Amino acid sequence: MSRDLEPTVMTTAADLRRLRAVELLLVVLLLCIGVTRGWDEAWPFIAWRMYADSFPPPRERVSEIQLRLVGRDGRVTKVMPYAIFGHVEIQLGREVAARAFEDRPDRSAYRDVLMRRLQPLLSATGAVELQGWQLAWDVQPGELPPLDLERPSTESMLGSIDCAAGRNAASSYRQGAPR
């Protein structure tokens, strides 16, 4: 009685040939993927390694320039370039800050730009010296956080600018006076 309830499917020789062709096509496809991409990366069609390879590994060491305003009383105010140039112009701020302390013929132009951008802060802090520092951190990708911004691995002074001379140069630049 239960045999009457089971559906019967009639397969022809042509149906079996098509099924064998589809099976053969799948085997060939898997072999092609394995040969061209390697078995580790090909199975199961997308590999988890894909996600690991889509982003470059973190750098082992990162660095940033820091400006330090030194007041008459020795108090130090630390400023990062993005704070005076904005987050949109962060790369520009880094370049201006770095070039202001490099030994190059156009260094005074970069120093003038830096002093103009820092003018409100120079006035507020009464700074007498502007120092440029290169800070570097060793990145530990397995730790959280991967680096401690408050404790750089190395600090090296790039140079310093006398703020009184810098203020005079920046103000003469704004007024259009020849230098």
Buried (B, 14 or more C-beta within 10 A) or exposed (E): EEEEEEEEEEEEEEEEEEEEEEEEEEEEEBEEBBEEEEEEBBEEEEBEEEEEEEEEEEEEEBBBBBBBBBBEEEEEBEBBBBBBBEEEBBEBBBBBBBBBBEEEEEBBBBBBBBBBBBBEBBEEBEBBBBBBBBBBBBBEEEEEEEBEEEEBBEEEEBBBBEBEEBBBBBBEBEEEEEE
